[in-house]
Amino acid sequence: MAKATKVEHETRVTEVYRFLIQGATRPMILRHAAEKWGLKTRQTEAYIALARERFARLAETVRDEEFGRALEQLNDLYQKSLTGKDYANCLRVRQELSEHLGLYPEKGRKIDTTIQVLLASPSWGLFRQRLLDVLARHPAALADVAREFGALQMAALPAAPDAN
């Protein structure tokens, strides 16, 4: 069988996409593709994968648009509340915006913000050693990472008091 043209390819992906929308199962699509286009399972799987990618792109676009709309609506509400001197509502809107933007830590989880805490943790030592072990097969990369670790350790040290 000859290779599908770009138009045939797009038509097939669209048809499989519509089948998926209508709830067709994989075996149903495989049977349809074999009967209508003379395709084998592997070829049809490629069309199914491309159709599913469309769903993912659509969901991503819709989510991004809705997220943007929600942020703008909250910004608008904040401005209206500020203009109306409804400061309690300004605070609620600001909290909602911060929540949507992920500015708060997970509930019940304290975030360690100092590098000293990170470097003192047992997890850091284990991670550092594992990374250095893996990089041992790549001497140049190992040297670069070791140098960065040294700089990181130095940055974490408290500043020395002035001798003046």
N, C-alpha and C positions, 0 to 999 in steps of 0.2 A: 504494500500500500504506500502511496506517495505521502510525503510529509505535508502536513496541513499548512495552508497559507496563513498569513497573519490574521486575515479576516475570519477564516475558518476556526483558527485557534481561539480568537476572542469570542466568537459565537458559541463555541463549545464551553468555554469557561463560564459565559453568561448563562447558558442552559443548565449547567451543573449547579451554578449559584442559585438559580430559580428552584431547581429540584430540592436543594438543601433548605431553602426558605419554606418550601411546602412540606418539609419533614421527610423527604425521601431518605431511605437508609442506604448505606454503602452498597449492599448487594443489589438494590434496585438501580442505583446509578451505574454500577458495573455492567449489569444486564442491558440497560438502555444504551450505554456507550458501545457495547459489543454489537448489539443489533443494529443501531443507527449508523455508527461510524466505523464499525469493524475494529474497535480498539481492544487491546489486551489490558489486563488488570493494571500493569505498571503504568501504562500511558494514561489510563483513566485516573489513577491515584494522583498523577501530576495535576490533572485538571481539578480534582477535588481539593488538593492543597492550595491551588491558586484561588479557587472560589472561597475557601476559608480565609485566606489572606485578605480578601475583600471585606469580610466581616470584621476582621481585626482592625483594618484601616478605618472602616466606617465607625466602629465603636470608639476608636481613639479620637477621631475627628469630632464626633458628637460629644464625647466627654470633655475634650478641650474647649469646645464652644460653650457648653453648659457651665463649665468651671469659670470661664471668662465672664459669661453673663452673670453668674452668681456673684462674682467678685465686684463687678461694676454696679450691680443692684445694691450690694452692701455699701459700696463707696457712696452711691447716691443717697442711700438712707442715712448714712453717717453725716453727709453734708446737710441734709434737710434737718436732721436732729440738732446739729450744731447751730444752724441758722435759727431754729426755734428754741434754742437754749435748753434743749432737753438732754442734759449732760448724762443722766442715768442711761438713757437710750444710746447715747454716743458710746458709753462704756460697753454696753451689751453688744452693740454692732462691732466695736473694735475687738472684743473677745471672740466674736463669731468669725471675723476676718482672720484673726490670728490662728484660730482653730483650723479653718480651711487651708491656711497656708502652711500648716504643720509647724508652727512656731513654738508649740508647747511640747514638753517631753511626754512620753507615754505615761499614763496615770499609774501612780504607785512606783515609779522608777526615778531614782535620783540620778542626775547626769553629773559625772565627774568632769569638771572643766579644766583642771590643771594637768599639765604634762607630768608633773612630779607623781601624781597619783597613778597615771598610766604606766610610767616607767618603773614604779615600785610594785606593780601588781605581778603576781606569779604568772598570770596569763601572758603578760608582755615578754617575760623571760623565755617562756616556752615557745611563743610565736617567733621571737627573735632567733632563737637557736635553730628552730625548724627551718626558717627562711635561709639562714646562713648555711645549714646543711644542704639544702636543695641547691643553693647557688654555688656550692663548692665545685660543681662540674663546669662552672662558667667563671673563671678567675677574674676577668675584667669586671663583670657585673658584681661579683662578690666584693671586689675592692671598692667599687662605687657605693654599694649599699653599706659596707662597713664604715666608710668615711662619713656617710650621712647619719648612721647610727651614732657615731662619735660626736658629730655636731649636735644631734638631738640631745644626747646626754649632757653636753656642755651647756646647751640652752636651758636645760632644766635645773641647773645648779643655781643656788641663790647667788645674787651679786655680792662680790667681795666688798667689805666696807672700805671707804677711802682712808688712806694712811695720813691724810692732812690733819 
